[in-house]
Amino acid sequence: VGIVGPVLSDSVRKVVSISDKYHLVMITPSASSSGITELSPYIFRNALTRELQGKYIAEYAVNRLGLRRFVVLYPLEEFGFDLKDFFINEVESLGGEVVSVVSYERSQNDFKNQIQKMGGIDDDNLRKLIKDQEENNIEIDSLGQGGQLSQPLVEMGLWSGDQVQNLKISLQLNYDAIFIPGFYDKVGLIIPQLVFYNIDNITLLGASGWNSPELTKMAGKYIKKGYFMDGFYIKSKRPEVVQFLESYKKNFGEDPTILSGQAYDTTKLIIKTIRSIIQLQREHILSGEKLIDIQNSVYVAAEKELTQLCESNIKPVINGTGIVLHTGLGRSPISKEILHQAVESIYPYTNIELQINSGKRGERNHHVEELLNSLTSSESSLI
């Protein structure tokens, strides 16, 4: 009737021909590559896509956290490229800026070169820079000029001739956050090295690859401000999550992972569909209807039901009624240009009831009132 899986995106691509040949519904609980579900009408997923992750963490960083300037440190793997691109595109569409993009190899354990490209400087070199500036009377350029991402900042020090006592130096950065779309094992190595090179008071952003208790063990004491997104939170208070957690621990003696949760939901969907179809067939039999090849009829009905459940119910239609503004058909069509403008206006925070010049609360009708007055030759308008 249906298969839960495969787990990996590459594996999904390899079984597309089998799925098409036998009309076999496959629901992957974890494959996140873009375009996976477009490969076959029988391939579905119950997982966060990379596009959703990249876009949402960017939107959260800009609109919720108020961050504007970013550095991206990404792995040279397919998921790293995808998450990087989706994140950058979303940040820029929201008015933010990505000031540097740095890559690393999956096999790396030492990230010195990458961190230095991001403006990281160790303690010895920080002191040396300050000493050189003082001895040679070097004027420090403003951050951002010539691509400069960082500069030493003297927070405290007592100068007595050539001697300096109680010198405290920090690193001033030209960006607000770092997006690291890697897995916890490498992120757990990167974060302590960031701190070693004095990038230690910055907001860190991640994707679902961060979701592991091992990351906390490896780098928890170095993370001051960190955010990542995923589709499952083990400490959720939602009744269905609590019930699932208790049942899982009772049967397996350990906490479930996100893969466990998504596979559970996917399996429930298939089992529920099968049971509903079997019940429907029973009702046909009890009503006296003669069924030929019951097993095949159950299979065909279940396949159809699963396909319909995973597809969107909203379909494009042709309006042949003669009624242009038809409420039953979604009113009137919207041009792509207007739709794009609407998305750009309503997706981020806007000044819908804010007077930008004065900073005071305004009226939302003000944005279109003058246009309506001109259009209708009226003195005033009310919406």
C-alpha positions as CSV (number, residue, x, y, z in Angstrom):
1,V,0.0,0.0,0.0
2,G,2.7,2.4,1.0
3,I,6.3,2.7,2.2
4,V,7.7,4.8,5.0
5,G,11.0,6.0,3.6
6,P,13.6,6.2,2.2
7,V,15.4,8.3,4.8
8,L,18.0,10.0,2.6
9,S,17.3,12.3,-0.4
10,D,19.7,10.3,-2.6
11,S,17.9,7.1,-1.8
12,V,14.6,8.7,-2.7
13,R,16.0,9.6,-6.1
14,K,17.1,6.0,-6.7
15,V,13.7,4.5,-6.1
16,V,11.6,6.9,-8.2
17,S,11.4,4.6,-11.1
18,I,10.2,1.7,-8.9
19,S,7.6,4.0,-7.3
20,D,6.3,5.0,-10.8
21,K,6.3,1.5,-12.2
22,Y,4.2,0.0,-9.4
23,H,2.3,3.1,-8.4
24,L,3.8,2.7,-5.0
25,V,3.3,5.5,-2.6
26,M,6.4,6.4,-0.6
27,I,6.4,9.0,2.2
28,T,9.9,9.9,3.4
29,P,10.1,11.1,7.0
30,S,13.3,13.0,6.6
31,A,14.5,13.7,3.1
32,S,14.9,17.5,2.8
33,S,16.4,18.2,-0.6
34,S,14.5,20.6,-2.8
35,G,12.3,19.1,-5.5
36,I,12.1,15.6,-4.1
37,T,8.3,15.5,-4.2
38,E,8.3,16.8,-7.8
39,L,10.2,13.7,-9.1
40,S,7.0,11.5,-9.0
41,P,3.3,11.8,-8.2
42,Y,3.8,8.9,-5.7
43,I,6.7,10.5,-3.7
44,F,5.7,12.6,-0.6
45,R,7.4,13.7,2.6
46,N,6.7,14.5,6.2
47,A,9.8,16.6,6.8
48,L,11.1,20.2,7.0
49,T,12.6,21.2,3.7
50,R,15.9,23.0,3.4
51,E,14.0,25.9,1.9
52,L,11.7,26.2,4.9
53,Q,14.6,26.0,7.3
54,G,16.7,28.6,5.5
55,K,13.9,31.0,5.1
56,Y,12.4,30.7,8.6
57,I,15.7,31.1,10.5
58,A,16.5,34.2,8.4
59,E,13.0,35.7,8.9
60,Y,13.3,35.0,12.7
61,A,16.8,36.6,12.9
62,V,15.8,39.7,11.0
63,N,12.2,40.3,12.1
64,R,12.2,38.8,15.6
65,L,15.8,39.3,16.8
66,G,16.4,42.6,14.9
67,L,19.7,41.4,13.3
68,R,20.8,43.0,10.0
69,R,24.3,41.9,9.1
70,F,25.4,38.2,8.8
71,V,28.3,35.9,8.0
72,V,27.6,32.4,6.6
73,L,29.9,29.5,7.4
74,Y,28.7,26.5,5.5
75,P,29.9,22.9,4.6
76,L,30.7,22.0,1.0
77,E,27.9,19.5,0.7
78,E,24.5,19.6,-1.1
79,F,22.5,20.5,2.0
80,G,25.1,23.2,2.9
81,F,24.8,24.9,-0.5
82,D,21.0,24.7,-0.4
83,L,20.6,26.1,3.2
84,K,23.2,28.9,2.4
85,D,21.4,30.0,-0.7
86,F,17.9,30.0,0.9
87,F,19.2,31.9,3.9
88,I,21.0,34.5,1.9
89,N,18.1,35.1,-0.4
90,E,15.7,35.5,2.4
91,V,18.0,37.9,4.4
92,E,18.4,40.1,1.4
93,S,14.7,40.1,0.6
94,L,14.1,41.3,4.1
95,G,16.6,44.2,3.8
96,G,19.5,42.5,5.6
97,E,23.0,42.0,4.4
98,V,25.4,39.1,4.2
99,V,28.9,40.5,4.5
100,S,30.9,37.3,4.1
101,V,30.4,33.7,3.0
102,V,33.0,31.1,4.0
103,S,33.0,27.4,3.2
104,Y,34.6,24.4,4.9
105,E,35.2,20.7,4.1
106,R,33.2,18.1,5.9
107,S,36.5,16.3,6.8
108,Q,37.9,19.4,8.6
109,N,38.5,19.6,12.4
110,D,40.6,22.7,12.4
111,F,38.8,25.8,11.2
112,K,41.5,28.4,11.8
113,N,41.6,29.7,8.2
114,Q,37.8,30.0,7.9
115,I,37.5,31.9,11.2
116,Q,40.3,34.3,10.3
117,K,38.5,35.1,7.1
118,M,35.5,36.0,9.3
119,G,37.7,38.4,11.2
120,G,38.7,36.2,14.1
121,I,41.9,37.1,15.9
122,D,43.5,35.3,18.8
123,D,44.6,37.0,22.0
124,D,48.4,37.2,21.1
125,N,47.7,38.9,17.8
126,L,45.1,41.2,19.4
127,R,47.7,42.5,21.8
128,K,50.3,42.8,19.1
129,L,47.9,44.9,16.9
130,I,47.2,47.2,19.8
131,K,50.9,47.6,20.6
132,D,51.7,48.3,17.0
133,Q,49.0,50.9,16.8
134,E,50.2,52.7,19.9
135,E,53.9,52.5,19.0
136,N,53.4,53.6,15.3
137,N,50.5,55.9,16.0
138,I,48.4,54.0,13.4
139,E,44.8,55.2,13.0
140,I,42.3,52.5,12.9
141,D,39.9,52.4,9.9
142,S,36.2,52.3,10.6
143,L,34.6,48.9,10.4
144,G,33.2,48.0,7.0
145,Q,35.8,50.0,5.0
146,G,37.7,47.9,2.6
147,G,35.9,44.7,3.6
148,Q,37.2,44.9,7.2
149,L,35.2,42.6,9.4
150,S,36.8,43.2,12.8
151,Q,39.1,45.4,14.8
152,P,40.6,45.3,18.3
153,L,38.8,47.3,20.9
154,V,40.6,48.4,24.1
155,E,38.0,48.2,26.9
156,M,40.4,48.9,29.8
157,G,44.1,49.7,30.4
158,L,46.4,51.8,32.5
159,W,49.3,53.3,30.5
160,S,52.4,54.3,32.4
161,G,55.1,55.2,30.0
162,D,55.8,52.2,27.9
163,Q,54.0,49.9,30.3
164,V,50.3,48.9,30.2
165,Q,48.6,47.4,33.2
166,N,45.3,45.6,33.4
167,L,44.9,45.7,29.7
168,K,41.6,44.3,28.5
169,I,41.0,43.9,24.8
170,S,38.0,42.6,22.9
171,L,37.2,42.1,19.2
172,Q,34.7,44.4,17.6
173,L,32.8,42.8,14.8
174,N,31.2,44.3,11.7
175,Y,28.2,41.8,11.8
176,D,25.5,40.6,14.1
177,A,25.3,36.9,13.6
178,I,26.8,33.8,12.0
179,F,24.7,31.2,10.2
180,I,26.3,27.7,10.4
181,P,24.1,25.2,8.6
182,G,26.1,22.2,9.6
183,F,25.6,19.1,11.7
184,Y,26.2,19.1,15.4
185,D,29.5,17.2,15.3
186,K,31.3,19.9,13.2
187,V,29.3,22.8,14.8
188,G,30.5,21.5,18.2
189,L,34.1,21.9,17.0
190,I,33.6,25.2,15.3
191,I,32.0,27.1,18.2
192,P,34.9,26.7,20.7
193,Q,37.4,27.7,18.0
194,L,35.3,30.8,17.3
195,V,35.7,31.7,21.0
196,F,39.5,31.1,20.9
197,Y,39.7,33.7,18.1
198,N,37.5,36.1,20.1
199,I,34.3,35.7,18.2
200,D,32.6,35.0,21.5
201,N,29.7,37.5,21.9
202,I,27.9,36.9,18.7
203,T,24.5,35.4,17.9
204,L,24.8,31.9,16.3
205,L,22.1,30.5,14.0
206,G,21.7,27.0,12.8
207,A,19.4,24.5,11.1
208,S,18.0,21.0,12.0
209,G,21.5,19.5,12.1
210,W,22.1,21.2,15.4
211,N,19.3,19.2,17.1
212,S,21.4,16.8,19.2
213,P,22.3,16.8,23.0
214,E,25.8,16.1,21.8
215,L,26.1,19.7,20.7
216,T,25.4,20.9,24.2
217,K,28.0,18.5,25.6
218,M,30.6,19.7,23.1
219,A,30.0,23.4,23.0
220,G,27.2,24.4,25.4
221,K,29.4,26.4,27.7
222,Y,30.6,28.5,24.8
223,I,27.2,29.4,23.3
224,K,25.8,32.7,24.7
225,K,23.1,33.3,22.1
226,G,22.2,30.4,19.8
227,Y,19.1,29.6,17.8
228,F,18.1,26.8,15.4
229,M,14.9,25.3,14.1
230,D,13.6,21.8,13.7
231,G,10.3,20.0,13.4
232,F,10.3,18.2,16.8
233,Y,10.8,19.5,20.4
234,I,11.1,16.7,22.9
235,K,10.1,19.0,25.8
236,S,6.9,20.2,24.2
237,K,3.8,20.3,26.4
238,R,1.4,19.4,23.6
239,P,-0.7,16.4,24.8
240,E,0.0,14.3,21.6
241,V,3.8,14.9,22.0
242,V,3.8,14.0,25.7
243,Q,1.8,10.8,25.0
244,F,4.1,9.8,22.2
245,L,7.2,10.5,24.4
246,E,5.8,8.3,27.2
247,S,4.9,5.5,24.9
248,Y,8.2,5.6,23.0
249,K,10.3,5.5,26.2
250,K,8.2,2.6,27.6
251,N,8.8,0.5,24.5
252,F,12.4,1.4,23.7
253,G,13.9,2.7,26.9
254,E,15.2,6.0,25.4
255,D,14.0,9.4,24.2
256,P,12.8,9.6,20.6
257,T,14.6,11.6,17.9
258,I,13.0,13.8,15.3
259,L,13.3,10.9,12.9
260,S,11.3,8.7,15.3
261,G,8.6,11.4,15.6
262,Q,8.3,12.0,11.9
263,A,8.3,8.3,11.1
264,Y,5.7,7.7,13.7
265,D,3.4,10.4,12.2
266,T,3.9,9.0,8.7
267,T,3.2,5.5,9.7
268,K,0.0,6.6,11.5
269,L,-1.1,8.3,8.4
270,I,-0.7,5.1,6.3
271,I,-2.3,2.8,9.0
272,K,-5.3,5.1,9.4
273,T,-5.8,5.2,5.7
274,I,-5.7,1.4,5.4
275,R,-8.1,0.9,8.3
276,S,-10.6,3.4,6.8
277,I,-10.5,1.6,3.5
278,I,-11.0,-1.8,5.0
279,Q,-13.9,-0.5,7.0
280,L,-15.4,0.9,3.8
281,Q,-15.0,-2.4,2.1
282,R,-16.7,-4.2,5.0
283,E,-19.7,-1.9,4.6
284,H,-19.9,-2.7,0.9
285,I,-19.9,-6.4,1.7
286,L,-22.5,-6.1,4.5
287,S,-24.8,-4.1,2.1
288,G,-24.8,-7.2,-0.2
289,E,-22.5,-5.7,-2.9
290,K,-20.4,-8.3,-4.7
291,L,-16.7,-7.5,-4.8
292,I,-14.2,-9.1,-7.2
293,D,-10.6,-9.3,-6.0
294,I,-11.1,-7.7,-2.6
295,Q,-7.4,-7.5,-1.9
296,N,-6.6,-5.5,-5.1
297,S,-9.6,-3.2,-4.5
298,V,-8.3,-2.4,-1.0
299,Y,-4.9,-1.7,-2.4
300,V,-6.1,0.5,-5.2
301,A,-8.5,2.4,-2.8
302,A,-5.7,2.9,-0.2
303,E,-3.3,4.1,-2.9
304,K,-5.8,6.7,-4.1
305,E,-6.6,7.8,-0.6
306,L,-3.0,8.3,0.4
307,T,-2.3,10.3,-2.8
308,Q,-5.2,12.6,-2.1
309,L,-4.2,13.1,1.6
310,C,-0.7,14.2,0.6
311,E,-1.8,16.5,-2.2
312,S,-3.2,20.0,-1.9
313,N,-7.0,20.2,-2.0
314,I,-6.8,23.6,-3.7
315,K,-6.8,23.2,-7.5
316,P,-6.9,25.7,-10.4
317,V,-10.2,25.8,-12.3
318,I,-11.7,27.6,-15.3
319,N,-14.5,30.0,-14.4
320,G,-17.2,29.5,-17.0
321,T,-20.1,30.8,-15.0
322,G,-20.0,34.4,-16.4
323,I,-19.6,35.8,-12.8
324,V,-16.3,37.6,-12.6
325,L,-16.2,38.0,-8.8
326,H,-17.2,34.5,-7.8
327,T,-16.8,33.8,-4.0
328,G,-17.0,30.1,-4.6
329,L,-14.0,30.2,-6.9
330,G,-11.8,32.4,-4.8
331,R,-13.2,35.7,-6.1
332,S,-11.2,37.1,-9.0
333,P,-7.7,36.1,-10.2
334,I,-4.7,38.2,-9.0
335,S,-1.9,39.1,-11.4
336,K,1.5,37.7,-10.5
337,E,3.0,41.2,-10.4
338,I,0.4,42.4,-7.8
339,L,0.7,39.2,-5.8
340,H,4.5,39.6,-5.6
341,Q,4.1,43.2,-4.5
342,A,1.6,42.1,-1.8
343,V,4.0,39.4,-0.5
344,E,6.8,42.0,-0.3
345,S,4.5,44.3,1.7
346,I,2.9,41.9,4.1
347,Y,5.7,39.4,4.8
348,P,8.0,41.6,6.9
349,Y,6.9,44.1,9.6
350,T,5.5,47.3,8.0
351,N,4.4,50.8,9.0
352,I,0.7,49.9,8.6
353,E,-0.2,52.0,11.6
354,L,3.0,53.9,12.2
355,Q,3.9,57.4,11.1
356,I,7.6,57.0,10.2
357,N,8.4,60.7,10.3
358,S,7.0,61.3,13.9
359,G,7.3,57.7,15.2
360,K,3.7,57.9,16.5
361,R,0.8,55.7,16.0
362,G,-1.2,56.4,12.8
363,E,-4.2,55.2,10.9
364,R,-4.0,52.3,8.5
365,N,-6.6,54.0,6.2
366,H,-4.1,56.8,5.5
367,H,-2.2,54.7,3.0
368,V,-5.0,54.6,0.5
369,E,-7.3,57.4,1.6
370,E,-5.7,60.0,-0.7
371,L,-5.8,57.6,-3.6
372,L,-9.5,56.9,-3.1
373,N,-10.2,60.6,-2.8
374,S,-8.5,61.3,-6.1
375,L,-10.3,58.3,-7.7
376,T,-13.8,59.3,-6.6
377,S,-13.3,63.1,-6.4
378,S,-14.4,63.0,-2.8
379,E,-13.2,65.1,0.1
380,S,-12.8,62.1,2.5
381,S,-12.9,58.3,2.4
382,L,-13.5,55.6,5.0
383,I,-12.6,52.0,4.5
